[in-house]
């Protein structure tokens, strides 16, 4: 399972105005950023196929049963937890040793397969307020700059801190987004080197989840621009 790294919680957060009215631009349709989406094992495609609208991947029939009804209203309470799998700096006070892995990029231990929950069960959600979380992704200098992320749903009252910590009901993959980041401008990639002098590049980005009329949108953003988007549709 692919993971992205959480950014420092103290990092600047975009203003409310920037979140509500972001500049959107999907990647072009020439193979430079078109995402792919695959339904999870527990979801169905009613017509048996995926439909592509320009570079926006749409999962037809991936029903989010955790949201009441087929029409979204301004505010409602979520009946599920929704989140993504991340890695973060290992914290001996809260992270189990079983999740500790060595990261070759920055030469430090990370906590792998940790969960970052966008929405918690029982939380009031609004269709007008996107939820953005900052992440970073490291690549080797000549590595293909493609990344993926899965949207996870959990039915439990208490969402687990780790992907493998909870029951199988907390490991439902609603959809998976794969996006090519080759078209991201060079100046947005940070040139890095670890303590041993090995070079790598880092991209800081955001993932966004927002309730929309008839579905749930999940996308990648770099410098305010959308490079990959998946919408899980209601039937």
C-alpha angles and dihedrals in degrees: 000000000000117000136193125207123251116238123231108288087226092063115118115275120216117254121262090250090055091051096049096044107030123169104250127202125159120213117266124267096243095092096270098113113347108143126221124214130201124188118239123252092262096048130081137213105220094204093038097241146075120249124210121207105193103300094333112104113214124194106212114212099001089143116206096210091178090077116073118245131347099277123067119223131198095270132012140150118257116234092201142041115248124196151126137251115253142169122225140173109296114256114197091202097060111011122083118235089238090072096047114116133168116247113212094195100064098014098239140108118268132194105238129206095018118156127237108194117208095187129018126212110270092019117136109240130193129210090216099056119069118205112226126189123190119232139165131214126199126209135183113247095259098028119122106261098227124127137179138201134190127214109225128201126201126191097194124109091231112045111218122242092228133045093234096039099080135055123282089267086072094056102063111137108212095183142335125225121204116188134181110225096187090108094058107114115260094238090064092061114087117219109226140174130194126228089273092056097252111148125227138155128239129204121198113209144152134235116213131199121188137167112237134178105293099356154023122267123212121182149159119238130190119188089345096308124113114235099171134016136185126185121195104210132212119226 
